[in-house]
Amino acid sequence: MTRQRDVLPSSSLAVVGGPLGRHASARATSWLATVVPLLVAGAATTALSVVERAHCVQKGWNGSDQFWHACFSDLPAQYQLGNLGSGLASYVGGDGARADHPVLTGAVMAWLGGLVPDGSLLDQTRWYFALWALLGAALVVATVYLTAASRPYHAADAAHVALSPVLLLAALVSPDLFGVALASAGLWAWARRRPVVAGVLLGLAVVARTYPLLILLALVVLGVRSGRLAAVRRTLLAAAGAVAIVMLPFLVGHPSAILRSTQVWWDSAAGLGSVWMVPQLLGHPLPTGPTTLVTVVGLAVAVVAGTLFALGTDRRPTVAEVVLVLVGLSLLAGKSFPVQASLWLVPLVALCGVRWRDHLVWAGAEALHFLAVWLYVAGLSKPDRGLPAGWYAAFLLLRVASVGYLVWRVWRTASRRAPEPLPAPTPSEPGPLLDAADQDPSDPARTAVGDLDEVDEVDGEFAGAPDRLIVRLA
């Protein structure tokens, strides 16, 4: 398969070492020369995200002003409304602290809240936001590293994380980065053929952000196609064990926290960013009950479509491709699609090797929607200044179409591959890579390095497995 020309040529990545190819250096410094600048770039992107919220840092997160300046963040709002300043013990014990997030994310939010010093409410929210900014930068750096380490022969593709406009806009809107980093760690462990470690990390990711359930589903479906369900079973058992360990203290001290985020979702009307909100924007809102029903049906359809994609292409798609299709379709079908949910896709775009042109098409629509949503929300209090509902509906649908385009591009790329699988490399660790000239001619990795675009470096336990076509798609 010939890789299509990208909007950013390979030479443009020289500053980060360029894409690793046939004659990649055997020295560890070769890999680090690619990755270290990306780690710095990821931290810089997070810093720019803080700068973008400078108005709210100075004036506070109050009233419609935070929307007019597009600096809203759920982090200080949750601190103020959830009594998170009382600390982790209060949250786990159910003594007043609460968060409308899965329990592990809520626990981290409460832990950081306990570190905030006394002072005025504005000073406390500034401290809380600053602590999250520091943690967010660390999580971004970790995600960039894990993404590069998951595909060491394409480490430069981690630039899709470090330099993503979506990361700049949404990194500090909510605590989603915590779950994204755990999910990336789980995929890295799977790529390194550590199914138990992958299960533990993905289990933690599930209780931090529920979408990693789709990663586990992708592994199950690909396990069926490859005949490697034994490894997937170990991952699922480890994930279940991690979930149980995290849940145990809450079952004892604060059982309502376990289902709080699910209950909030179930009882809510169609939210910002969702296609189910369009009727409301056009003056015909859907009742909550039917909205929940059609959302559940839509999510089921998304899962079925992603499963057919995994089982029905002529050649087994990559792990990242199946996960991106499942996550992307689920976001399109969801009851709400807030701006921060797009962070879920950022590492997957890198792991799929999506072209920068397609990334920027999607990111451009995300940026337009990011501005539109805050102008629409601000306009609810000042209709003469805000964005009319009809215009917000247009930007919402543009964003939905861009995510659909991203899914379509990944689906199309996977569907056009020749059915004959190539041997996959099985590097035991990311970092120093063997020069092709130094490899044994009988080493299957030598063949794969010759055409790196045909290799799924995240294949993990599926590498070398037979590729059985389960469903024939027309």
Salt bridges, closest charged atoms under 4 A:
GLU52 OE1 - ARG53 NH1 2.94
ASP65 OD2 - HIS55 NE2 2.48
ASP65 OD1 - HIS69 ND1 3.40
ASP74 OD2 - HIS101 NE2 3.20
ASP100 OD1 - ARG98 NH1 3.38
ASP100 OD1 - ARG260 NE 2.52
ASP123 OD1 - ARG126 NH1 3.39
ASP157 OD2 - ARG151 NH1 2.85
ASP176 OD1 - ARG209 NH1 3.52
ASP314 OD1 - ARG472 NH1 3.04
GLU321 OE2 - ARG417 NH2 2.54
ASP358 OD2 - ARG355 NE 3.40
ASP358 OD1 - ARG357 NE 3.64
ASP358 OD2 - ARG409 NE 3.26
GLU366 OE1 - ARG399 NE 2.93
GLU429 OE2 - ARG194 NH2 2.28
ASP435 OD1 - HIS23 ND1 3.72
ASP453 OD1 - ARG3 NH1 3.18
ASP453 OD1 - HIS154 NE2 3.55
GLU454 OE1 - ARG315 NH1 2.49
GLU457 OE2 - HIS154 ND1 2.75
ASP459 OD2 - ARG316 NH2 3.30
ASP467 OD1 - ARG225 NE 2.76
